[in-house]
Amino acid sequence: MGAERFLLSIVELGGYPDFGPLYKRYGYTTRVVFSMRKALALLKKLKPQVVVAEFNYQSDFRDRTSSLESLIAVAQQNPQMNLIVFYEHEYAHQFDKLCDRYQFFATFQYPVKEAHIKTALDRLT
């Protein structure tokens, strides 16, 4: 029997379908958290192969564009972690700046469909 595969889903704003059943079909044990703070704490214990997160642009941050950048710092310490990110069309310009500095495993603009996630997960199997 293979090692357990973990997927961490960080749902801060939502607005897309629950992909939990899909993650399970791909063999992932899934944890869902509703804040980046909780996700960062959980990442210290859990070493997920996949993290699904949202890019939520926040213009009031002085030194960064979103809380996703804190997640990126952790991901860079775990090369086995694959980050999948959802983003809004209206913030694509800000997200592109982040993509210039960090290469994500997959990115999807809203509306995110199950077929998009399948494509990414197929690349991991």
Z-matrix of the N, CA and C atoms (Angstrom, degrees):
N
C 1 1.453
C 2 1.525 1 109.56
N 3 1.353 2 116.57 1 136.38
C 4 1.454 3 121.29 2 -176.96
C 5 1.512 4 112.36 3 -76.75
N 6 1.319 5 113.96 4 169.07
C 7 1.459 6 120.00 5 177.86
C 8 1.534 7 109.74 6 -68.95
N 9 1.317 8 114.70 7 150.35
C 10 1.454 9 119.72 8 178.82
C 11 1.527 10 109.93 9 -67.25
N 12 1.324 11 115.38 10 137.25
C 13 1.465 12 120.96 11 179.97
C 14 1.526 13 108.31 12 -108.20
N 15 1.335 14 115.09 13 128.57
C 16 1.463 15 121.05 14 -176.94
C 17 1.527 16 110.94 15 -108.28
N 18 1.320 17 114.49 16 144.59
C 19 1.455 18 122.72 17 173.03
C 20 1.522 19 106.84 18 -130.63
N 21 1.302 20 116.45 19 128.29
C 22 1.458 21 122.21 20 177.18
C 23 1.518 22 108.54 21 -106.61
N 24 1.316 23 116.11 22 123.02
C 25 1.459 24 122.62 23 177.99
C 26 1.528 25 108.25 24 -107.96
N 27 1.329 26 115.85 25 121.43
C 28 1.460 27 121.49 26 -179.52
C 29 1.525 28 107.26 27 -107.49
N 30 1.310 29 116.11 28 107.96
C 31 1.464 30 122.12 29 -176.84
C 32 1.522 31 108.19 30 -109.92
N 33 1.324 32 115.74 31 97.99
C 34 1.462 33 119.70 32 179.67
C 35 1.523 34 111.26 33 -92.26
N 36 1.314 35 117.61 34 -44.91
C 37 1.462 36 121.62 35 179.48
C 38 1.529 37 112.72 36 -112.40
N 39 1.320 38 116.77 37 -33.21
C 40 1.460 39 120.53 38 -179.69
C 41 1.519 40 111.24 39 75.24
N 42 1.334 41 115.06 40 -145.19
C 43 1.451 42 119.36 41 -178.04
C 44 1.513 43 112.96 42 91.50
N 45 1.300 44 116.81 43 17.08
C 46 1.460 45 122.69 44 177.82
C 47 1.525 46 107.88 45 -141.64
N 48 1.330 47 117.38 46 164.91
C 49 1.470 48 119.68 47 -177.32
C 50 1.527 49 112.78 48 -62.65
N 51 1.312 50 115.11 49 159.85
C 52 1.461 51 121.58 50 173.49
C 53 1.526 52 107.04 51 -78.61
N 54 1.319 53 116.64 52 111.82
C 55 1.456 54 121.29 53 -178.96
C 56 1.525 55 112.35 54 -91.58
N 57 1.338 56 117.95 55 7.92
C 58 1.462 57 122.16 56 -179.54
C 59 1.511 58 113.75 57 -51.60
N 60 1.340 59 119.72 58 -48.48
C 61 1.470 60 120.10 59 178.68
C 62 1.534 61 112.61 60 -60.05
N 63 1.328 62 116.39 61 -36.50
C 64 1.469 63 119.85 62 177.65
C 65 1.524 64 110.56 63 -65.92
N 66 1.327 65 116.85 64 -45.56
C 67 1.462 66 120.20 65 178.76
C 68 1.524 67 110.55 66 -57.88
N 69 1.317 68 115.95 67 -41.08
C 70 1.467 69 120.58 68 179.88
C 71 1.529 70 110.96 69 -64.42
N 72 1.340 71 117.01 70 -41.41
C 73 1.475 72 120.22 71 178.53
C 74 1.522 73 111.40 72 -60.89
N 75 1.319 74 116.51 73 -29.17
C 76 1.457 75 120.64 74 177.86
C 77 1.536 76 112.19 75 -85.50
N 78 1.307 77 116.89 76 3.35
C 79 1.457 78 120.90 77 173.92
C 80 1.516 79 115.98 78 89.42
N 81 1.327 80 117.40 79 16.50
C 82 1.455 81 120.18 80 -179.44
C 83 1.524 82 111.50 81 -94.17
N 84 1.317 83 115.85 82 139.08
C 85 1.449 84 122.25 83 165.52
C 86 1.519 85 104.48 84 -85.34
N 87 1.323 86 116.14 85 121.76
C 88 1.459 87 120.46 86 -170.62
C 89 1.519 88 111.80 87 -109.35
N 90 1.307 89 114.66 88 137.59
C 91 1.468 90 122.41 89 170.20
C 92 1.514 91 107.17 90 -118.59
N 93 1.318 92 115.86 91 138.08
C 94 1.460 93 121.56 92 178.58
C 95 1.523 94 107.95 93 -118.94
N 96 1.331 95 115.89 94 131.72
C 97 1.457 96 121.39 95 173.96
C 98 1.522 97 107.65 96 -128.55
N 99 1.334 98 115.75 97 158.09
C 100 1.457 99 120.26 98 -173.69
C 101 1.519 100 113.75 99 -114.88
N 102 1.324 101 116.51 100 16.98
C 103 1.470 102 120.39 101 173.72
C 104 1.521 103 109.15 102 -154.16
N 105 1.315 104 115.40 103 150.12
C 106 1.461 105 119.87 104 178.97
C 107 1.526 106 110.06 105 -66.11
N 108 1.310 107 116.94 106 -34.87
C 109 1.471 108 120.11 107 179.03
C 110 1.526 109 110.55 108 -58.66
N 111 1.329 110 116.82 109 -46.47
C 112 1.468 111 120.38 110 178.14
C 113 1.520 112 111.12 111 -65.61
N 114 1.317 113 116.73 112 -37.69
C 115 1.465 114 120.29 113 179.00
C 116 1.527 115 111.05 114 -62.59
N 117 1.309 116 116.74 115 -44.87
C 118 1.462 117 120.44 116 -178.98
C 119 1.525 118 111.21 117 -63.52
N 120 1.314 119 117.02 118 -38.29
C 121 1.469 120 120.23 119 176.70
C 122 1.526 121 110.46 120 -65.54
N 123 1.312 122 117.31 121 -41.39
C 124 1.464 123 121.63 122 -179.06
C 125 1.527 124 111.67 123 -68.39
N 126 1.312 125 117.43 124 -33.34
C 127 1.466 126 120.85 125 -179.40
C 128 1.521 127 112.35 126 -63.98
N 129 1.319 128 116.61 127 -21.49
C 130 1.460 129 119.52 128 177.28
C 131 1.526 130 111.07 129 -69.63
N 132 1.342 131 116.67 130 -27.89
C 133 1.470 132 121.64 131 -179.06
C 134 1.523 133 112.29 132 -98.19
N 135 1.309 134 115.65 133 -41.34
C 136 1.453 135 122.64 134 -173.34
C 137 1.524 136 108.73 135 -101.52
N 138 1.284 137 117.54 136 136.35
C 139 1.475 138 121.24 137 177.19
C 140 1.523 139 108.23 138 -112.00
N 141 1.345 140 117.09 139 79.16
C 142 1.464 141 119.40 140 -176.28
C 143 1.531 142 111.99 141 -70.75
N 144 1.308 143 114.70 142 146.67
C 145 1.463 144 120.04 143 174.38
C 146 1.528 145 109.68 144 -77.55
N 147 1.341 146 116.08 145 -28.17
C 148 1.467 147 121.57 146 -178.00
C 149 1.529 148 109.19 147 -132.98
N 150 1.329 149 115.16 148 137.30
C 151 1.460 150 121.70 149 171.53
C 152 1.522 151 106.97 150 -126.76
N 153 1.327 152 115.31 151 127.08
C 154 1.458 153 121.82 152 176.83
C 155 1.523 154 106.89 153 -109.20
N 156 1.334 155 115.70 154 123.02
C 157 1.467 156 120.21 155 -175.76
C 158 1.516 157 110.00 156 -139.81
N 159 1.323 158 114.96 157 171.00
C 160 1.457 159 122.63 158 179.27
C 161 1.523 160 109.52 159 -112.42
N 162 1.325 161 115.97 160 143.41
C 163 1.456 162 120.44 161 170.05
C 164 1.519 163 106.68 162 -93.43
N 165 1.311 164 115.60 163 110.77
C 166 1.462 165 122.04 164 179.60
C 167 1.519 166 107.86 165 -114.33
N 168 1.324 167 115.77 166 97.16
C 169 1.450 168 120.94 167 -177.25
C 170 1.526 169 110.61 168 -60.97
N 171 1.332 170 114.76 169 132.17
C 172 1.461 171 120.54 170 -179.69
C 173 1.524 172 108.27 171 -131.46
N 174 1.310 173 115.94 172 102.62
C 175 1.459 174 120.76 173 -175.27
C 176 1.526 175 113.34 174 -69.51
N 177 1.331 176 117.18 175 -14.94
C 178 1.459 177 119.78 176 -177.97
C 179 1.531 178 113.27 177 -82.62
N 180 1.337 179 117.98 178 -6.26
C 181 1.467 180 120.10 179 175.76
C 182 1.524 181 108.78 180 -75.01
N 183 1.315 182 116.79 181 133.88
C 184 1.464 183 121.06 182 -179.82
C 185 1.523 184 112.72 183 -74.01
N 186 1.342 185 116.43 184 -46.81
C 187 1.454 186 120.87 185 -168.91
C 188 1.528 187 114.57 186 -110.74
N 189 1.313 188 118.09 187 6.93
C 190 1.464 189 120.92 188 179.44
C 191 1.522 190 109.55 189 -157.22
N 192 1.323 191 115.87 190 172.44
C 193 1.460 192 119.86 191 -176.41
C 194 1.520 193 113.13 192 -100.46
N 195 1.340 194 116.67 193 -22.04
C 196 1.467 195 119.64 194 -178.74
C 197 1.521 196 109.70 195 -164.64
N 198 1.315 197 115.02 196 170.47
C 199 1.468 198 119.51 197 176.72
C 200 1.528 199 111.34 198 -71.49
N 201 1.313 200 117.08 199 -12.10
C 202 1.466 201 120.80 200 176.83
C 203 1.527 202 111.13 201 -59.37
N 204 1.307 203 117.02 202 -29.03
C 205 1.464 204 119.90 203 -179.63
C 206 1.526 205 112.52 204 -65.60
N 207 1.309 206 117.84 205 -29.66
C 208 1.469 207 120.46 206 174.26
C 209 1.522 208 110.19 207 -66.95
N 210 1.312 209 116.17 208 -38.89
C 211 1.463 210 121.11 209 177.15
C 212 1.526 211 111.15 210 -65.23
N 213 1.309 212 116.58 211 -40.22
C 214 1.463 213 120.88 212 178.90
C 215 1.521 214 110.41 213 -59.88
N 216 1.318 215 117.59 214 -40.84
C 217 1.465 216 120.95 215 179.18
C 218 1.528 217 110.78 216 -59.13
N 219 1.322 218 117.11 217 -40.76
C 220 1.469 219 121.05 218 177.99
C 221 1.523 220 109.81 219 -70.22
N 222 1.326 221 116.94 220 -42.00
C 223 1.472 222 121.14 221 -178.14
C 224 1.523 223 111.72 222 -62.00
N 225 1.301 224 116.79 223 -34.43
C 226 1.465 225 119.83 224 179.73
C 227 1.522 226 112.04 225 -66.29
N 228 1.312 227 117.49 226 -20.02
C 229 1.464 228 121.83 227 176.96
C 230 1.526 229 111.55 228 -86.43
N 231 1.331 230 117.57 229 -10.97
C 232 1.460 231 122.77 230 -178.94
C 233 1.529 232 108.99 231 -127.72
N 234 1.337 233 118.02 232 88.47
C 235 1.469 234 120.70 233 -175.13
C 236 1.537 235 113.86 234 -64.42
N 237 1.324 236 118.90 235 -14.16
C 238 1.458 237 121.62 236 177.87
C 239 1.527 238 112.23 237 -82.44
N 240 1.325 239 117.46 238 -8.57
C 241 1.457 240 121.84 239 -178.18
C 242 1.530 241 109.30 240 -82.96
N 243 1.315 242 115.31 241 129.30
C 244 1.460 243 122.12 242 178.35
C 245 1.519 244 108.82 243 -109.46
N 246 1.327 245 116.54 244 119.09
C 247 1.462 246 121.14 245 -177.51
C 248 1.529 247 110.92 246 -96.28
N 249 1.319 248 114.67 247 125.30
C 250 1.457 249 122.31 248 173.40
C 251 1.525 250 106.15 249 -111.92
N 252 1.338 251 116.47 250 127.94
C 253 1.462 252 120.35 251 -173.54
C 254 1.523 253 110.76 252 -126.21
N 255 1.328 254 114.85 253 136.14
C 256 1.460 255 123.00 254 173.88
C 257 1.532 256 107.59 255 -102.68
N 258 1.340 257 116.32 256 143.73
C 259 1.466 258 119.05 257 179.18
C 260 1.526 259 110.93 258 -148.11
N 261 1.325 260 114.60 259 157.04
C 262 1.463 261 122.80 260 179.44
C 263 1.527 262 109.69 261 -85.26
N 264 1.318 263 116.61 262 142.87
C 265 1.462 264 121.97 263 177.99
C 266 1.533 265 111.45 264 -55.62
N 267 1.327 266 116.37 265 -41.06
C 268 1.462 267 119.78 266 -176.48
C 269 1.525 268 113.20 267 -65.21
N 270 1.331 269 117.21 268 -18.40
C 271 1.466 270 120.66 269 178.81
C 272 1.530 271 112.48 270 -109.81
N 273 1.324 272 116.57 271 15.94
C 274 1.468 273 120.62 272 -177.87
C 275 1.531 274 111.47 273 -58.49
N 276 1.334 275 117.22 274 -38.21
C 277 1.468 276 120.25 275 -179.37
C 278 1.536 277 111.00 276 -61.27
N 279 1.324 278 116.86 277 -45.48
C 280 1.467 279 120.38 278 178.71
C 281 1.536 280 110.53 279 -67.55
N 282 1.318 281 115.97 280 -38.81
C 283 1.472 282 119.62 281 179.66
C 284 1.527 283 110.59 282 -65.84
N 285 1.333 284 117.42 283 -37.93
C 286 1.465 285 120.95 284 177.71
C 287 1.524 286 111.32 285 -58.77
N 288 1.323 287 116.93 286 -37.37
C 289 1.469 288 119.99 287 177.71
C 290 1.523 289 110.80 288 -61.84
N 291 1.316 290 115.91 289 -39.87
C 292 1.465 291 120.11 290 178.07
C 293 1.527 292 110.06 291 -67.83
N 294 1.313 293 117.12 292 -38.38
C 295 1.471 294 121.64 293 178.97
C 296 1.528 295 111.68 294 -65.93
N 297 1.329 296 117.20 295 -24.41
C 298 1.464 297 120.62 296 175.73
C 299 1.524 298 111.39 297 -66.56
N 300 1.329 299 115.96 298 -27.64
C 301 1.469 300 120.93 299 -176.85
C 302 1.521 301 113.48 300 -99.89
N 303 1.339 302 117.88 301 -21.78
C 304 1.452 303 120.65 302 -176.22
C 305 1.525 304 109.38 303 -142.18
N 306 1.322 305 116.24 304 135.03
C 307 1.456 306 120.44 305 179.15
C 308 1.529 307 109.66 306 -96.16
N 309 1.311 308 116.02 307 115.68
C 310 1.457 309 122.05 308 178.27
C 311 1.522 310 109.73 309 -85.04
N 312 1.327 311 116.44 310 155.19
C 313 1.467 312 120.15 311 177.18
C 314 1.528 313 109.88 312 -65.64
N 315 1.336 314 116.75 313 -43.94
C 316 1.460 315 121.53 314 177.96
C 317 1.522 316 108.84 315 -155.05
N 318 1.326 317 116.19 316 146.95
C 319 1.463 318 121.47 317 175.04
C 320 1.523 319 108.17 318 -132.60
N 321 1.321 320 114.93 319 143.07
C 322 1.459 321 120.55 320 -179.32
C 323 1.517 322 109.97 321 -137.42
N 324 1.317 323 114.58 322 130.86
C 325 1.455 324 120.93 323 176.63
C 326 1.531 325 108.58 324 -84.85
N 327 1.323 326 116.21 325 142.31
C 328 1.464 327 120.28 326 176.63
C 329 1.517 328 109.84 327 -62.59
N 330 1.301 329 119.95 328 145.35
C 331 1.472 330 127.14 329 0.80
C 332 1.534 331 111.05 330 -79.48
N 333 1.322 332 116.40 331 133.66
C 334 1.456 333 122.41 332 179.76
C 335 1.527 334 108.03 333 -88.87
N 336 1.302 335 115.13 334 130.72
C 337 1.463 336 121.03 335 -179.25
C 338 1.526 337 110.19 336 -113.24
N 339 1.320 338 115.80 337 158.57
C 340 1.467 339 120.56 338 -179.84
C 341 1.524 340 111.50 339 -56.67
N 342 1.321 341 117.52 340 -37.38
C 343 1.469 342 121.01 341 179.75
C 344 1.531 343 111.54 342 -59.34
N 345 1.334 344 117.38 343 -35.17
C 346 1.464 345 120.69 344 177.64
C 347 1.529 346 110.19 345 -62.59
N 348 1.326 347 115.37 346 -47.94
C 349 1.466 348 120.05 347 -178.18
C 350 1.518 349 110.90 348 -65.26
N 351 1.323 350 117.40 349 -39.92
C 352 1.470 351 121.22 350 177.17
C 353 1.522 352 110.72 351 -56.57
N 354 1.330 353 116.16 352 -44.81
C 355 1.462 354 121.02 353 179.57
C 356 1.525 355 111.01 354 -56.65
N 357 1.316 356 116.42 355 -45.52
C 358 1.466 357 120.23 356 -179.78
C 359 1.525 358 111.08 357 -67.38
N 360 1.329 359 117.26 358 -46.07
C 361 1.462 360 120.33 359 -177.83
C 362 1.522 361 111.60 360 -66.66
N 363 1.332 362 117.46 361 -32.54
C 364 1.473 363 120.65 362 175.66
C 365 1.520 364 111.15 363 -60.83
N 366 1.316 365 116.64 364 -34.67
C 367 1.478 366 120.05 365 179.24
C 368 1.530 367 111.78 366 -68.30
N 369 1.327 368 116.88 367 -20.82
C 370 1.467 369 120.58 368 -178.39
C 371 1.532 370 112.83 369 -89.98
N 372 1.326 371 117.22 370 -12.33
C 373 1.477 372 119.06 371 -176.56
C 374 1.498 373 111.84 372 -98.26
